[in-house]
Amino acid sequence: MIKITLDTNLLIELFDLKIEPRSIPDIGLILRHAFDQQTIDLKITTTVAEDLTGDKDKARAAALSLRVDSTFSVLGAGYVTSNLLPEDEIERKNFLELKKVLFPNLLDSDKRYRNKVNDVHHLHRHIRARRDVFVTNDSDILKKNADLKTAFATIVMSPSECAEYLTALETSSQYPRKKHVGRADYFSPKLSDEVRFDFTNNDKKFTIGTGDLIFETSWSECGADKMYAYNDAGSIEALAVAEGVSKFKEVREFQFYDSTSRVRKVTKDKDVLILKNSKGFFAAIKITDIQSRSREGDRNELAFQYVIQPNGTSIFKGLLT
């Protein structure tokens, strides 16, 4: 399930009758996915009371708190705000790096200093909770989308972009692919799993994921501790191998690796295979076991652990080790 975080300001915009809302249709679509269809995990960054600290209109703040906070789950309630830093040393370091990305020249004398630091706290809560998409109307954050994707594997979207993204996922049944039929042991729809299958059957293929997040993996025997992986399936655009990498969290961005070949050799427990599908999403695979009758085994079987990154990046930190 996609984890989406709404900037609390969006809900203030939606529920405050004194503000002319800019994004009602788009926010409405996001809310329908969360509450009616239950296809996304939706949270907001902070309570309205925290976000409106210092607001002179106490009645307005109280009314908005009643409307918003009673409806939405809050991410990181009780977390420090304003110009205070996180107590944890690592989180404090990450917070300062994020602040540098968003507002590299921010001075204490800036008239909007407190508001900007609060913006950093909002996004930092989202990142430390390892969520997928942060939705905001804040232009200062949106224009840093590329930098945030590279430095923190975080996707930020405007409400309209998020609405388009959810609509695309909803209509992903139009994605051209062969539907799996027959035995369930050649298909796993989960975003992460560990699977075992006979690699000599089913045209040597095993399918992971579904919709826009589908990956048809293709294999053949290579050695006692190695397998060949292919990009022949229509759902696979390219593949690469992170050599000498045994953990998903250690995989670097896809463009760092060579993806120019149709076939790659993958070593059990020592390499991670990275797949890019035709919709631009990424998956990582780690081979955990190989059994082969041609090498004195009692069966032909390939076992691998995999994880699919639903946020569009090729960074797998926080998903699986």
Protein Blocks (a to p, Z undefined) as FASTA:
>chain_A
ZZddddfklmmmmmmmkbccfklmmmmmmmmmmmmnopaccddfbdfklmmgoiablmlm
mmmmmmmmmmpccehihiaehjbccfblklmmmmmmmmmmmmmmbcfklmklmmmmmmmm
mmmmmmmnopabdcdfbfklmmmmmmmmmmnopacddfklmmmmmmmmmmmmmpccddde
hjfklccfbfbdcddddfkggnopacedehjlbccdddddfbfmbccddfkbmklmbdcd
dehiabfklpccfklpcckbfbdcddehkaccddddfkopacddddfbdcdfklopabdc
ddddddddfkopacfghkaZZ
